[in-house]
Amino acid sequence: MKYQAQTSILFLLLCYWSRPPTVSGFTEEQLQRVTGYVQRTFGIRGQHAYAVKFTPAQCAALSENDIAAALNGENIQNVKNAMNSQSIYSGTQMVMATYKDLGNNKREHSEHRLLYPPSRSSVSPAQDLMNRQPAAGCVLFYTYNSPCNAYCTNPNGRFNIVDKLSVFGTNNKAFVFNQVYQEQNINCCHETRLKSVDKQMPLYRCTNNCIKCFNNNRFNALCLRA
């Protein structure tokens, strides 16, 4: 009986040791550090979106040093040049885009530009980022303005980005926005639509601090407060 008990304990320990380490999700403080660092470093104003990935080791704490190590390889002037020319910046651990003017008062939204392939024979900039080394331990997708009802979160629209968020195949990920998108004094996003985003990636709003938009499936109204 004693031998059987010892064998059972040893088996349980072996199973525990063989399990992959659990990676905790982003904290609000980590998201504040990342979004603040990107803004201070690259200084992009107005509507833009980016995806930034970190290695498993960098994800453990995401200190200022970890963020700097991840983004030091991104050329600041190249990022600014790409944004000023409405191009897409594709770096080692970050991709970024602004909207693109299409004429006739039409624009291709920055989120769409990162999450959709530019042609049928290619992959999206976000997919390309995730395909390349280093492997992602955690990833943050950021858009300055909240995703709008008419295009980005419209389940029947051809510009819907929600399903495309599955490209970020790690369990440790976050979707962050800063401002609530307004058009002609109308709040252009809604709790129901934001919930569809949160199901794909935990949704946060980061201004002077970061807040989680859904907790145990309950909506935090501060996420849409002007």
N, C-alpha and C positions, 0 to 999 in steps of 0.2 A: 504493500500500500504506500509506504514511504517513497519507494523507488518510482511508483507511478505518479505520485504528486510532484516529485522533483522533475520528472520527465515532462509533465504538463506545464510546469512553470518555465522550464527551459524552452519548450516549444513556443509559449506565448512571448517570451523575450525575443526569440529569433524572429517571430512574426513582426514584433514591434520595431526591432532594429532594421528589418528589411523594408519597412514602409518608407516611401519617399517623404522627405521633410515637408511639413506643412508651411506654406508661405502665407503670412497674414496679409490682409488687405491694406490699402493705403489708409493712413490716418489723415484727419483734416489738417494737422500741422505739416505733414509731408506734402500734401497737395498745395498748401500755401507756399511752402518753400520752393517747390518746382515752378509753379506759375509765376511767383514773384521773381525767381531767378531768370526765367526766360524773358520776362518783360524788361527787367533791368539790363540784361545782356544785349538783347536784340532791338529793344525799343520800338516794336511795331505797334502802330496805333490804328484804330478803326477795326472794321471787321476782318478777321483772319482766323484761320484754324491751323492746328498742328497736332501731330502725333509724335510722342517722344517715348522711347523705350529705354529701359535700364537693365543691366545684367542682374542675375540673381544675387550676386554679392552686393551690388549697389542698392538693390531693393531692401536689403535687411534693415538699414537705418535711413537711407536717403538723406544723409546730412548734406550740408552745403558742399563739402568736399566730394561726396559721391556724385552730386548733380554736376559739379564743375568737371569732374573726371569724365562723365558721360558726354558733356557738351563742349568740352574744350576743342574737340576736333572739328566743330562746325565753324566755318568761316563767317564772321559777323557781317563783313561787307558783302559777301556773296548772298547771304540771307536777305539783306536790305535791298540789294540790286534786284533779286528775284521778286520781292514784294512790290517794289516800285514799278516794275515792268509787267506786273500781273502774271508772272511766271510761277512755276512750282519749284520750290527748293527741295532737293533730295539729298540728304546728308547721311552720315554713318548711323546716327541714332535718332535722327529727327527728320520729319518732312513737314513742310509748311506751305500754305497757300492763302492768297487773298481771293476775293471774288473776281470774276472776269467779265468785263463789259462785252456783250454780244451784239450791241446795237438795238435800235428800236425799243429802248428802255427795258431791255432784257439783260439779266445777269446770270452767270453760272455761279452758284453759291460755293464758297470755299470748302465747306464740308463735302459737298458732292465731288468737287475736284480731287479731293484726297482719297475718297472711298470708291470712286468709279474708275474703271480703266479709260485712258484717253482714246483707245481704239480697241476694236474687237480682238486684235491679235496680241494685246498686252495685258498686264495686270495693273491694278490700281497702285498709286504711289504708296498707300498704306500697306497693301499686300507685299509690295517690293521691299519695303522697310522690314516687315516681319520675316520675309524669306532670307534676308541677309544676316551675316554674322556681325556683331555678337548676338547670340540667342537672347530673346527677351525673357526676363524674370518677372517684369511688371511693365505696364504700358499705360500712358495717360493720353486721352484724346481731348483736346481743348478747342472750343470755339468761343470767340469773344461774345457774340450775341447768341441767345438761346435758340435752339432749332425751331423753325417756324411751322405752323400748322399747314400752310398752303403747299409747301414743297417738302421740306426735310422729314417731317413726320407724317405725311399724308400716306396712309397705307395703300391707296389706290393710284398714287401718283408715280410718274416715271423718275422723279428725283428723290424718292424716298431713301433715306440713308439708314433706317433702323436695322433692317436685315443685314446690311453691309457691315455693321459693327462686329459681326461674328468673325471678321478677319483677325481680330485681336484675340488669338486663341489661348492666352494665358488666363488662369483664374484670378490673377491679381491685376485688376484694371479699374479705371475710373473714367467717366465722361464728365467734363467740367465746362461750365459756361460762366461768364461774368455778368453781362447786362441782359435784361429782359428785352427781347426784340419787340420794338414798337413800329407800327406803320400807320400813319395818319391818326395818331393818338389811340390806336387800337392795340391792345395786348395780343401779340400774334403767336402765342403758345398757350397750351392748356394742360391742366393736370393729367387728363386722360392720355394725351399724346406723350407727355413726358414720362408717364409710367411705362410706355412701350420702350422708351430708351433705357430706363432703369432696369428693365428685365434683361437687356443685353449687356449693359455695363452700369454699375452703381453710379447714380447721377448726383453731382454736387454743384453748388454755386459758390464761386470764390470771388469775393470783392475785397474788403478789408480783412475778412476772415472767411473760412470755408465752412459751409453747412451742407449736411446730407439732405437730399430732397425727399427721400423715402426711408422711413424707419419701420420695420415690421409691416411693410405694405401701407403705412399711413403717410400721407403727404404732409410735408412741412410747408406751410403757406408762405414762409419767408423766401422760398425759392422764386416766387413770382411777384414779390413785393417790389414796387418801383423804387 
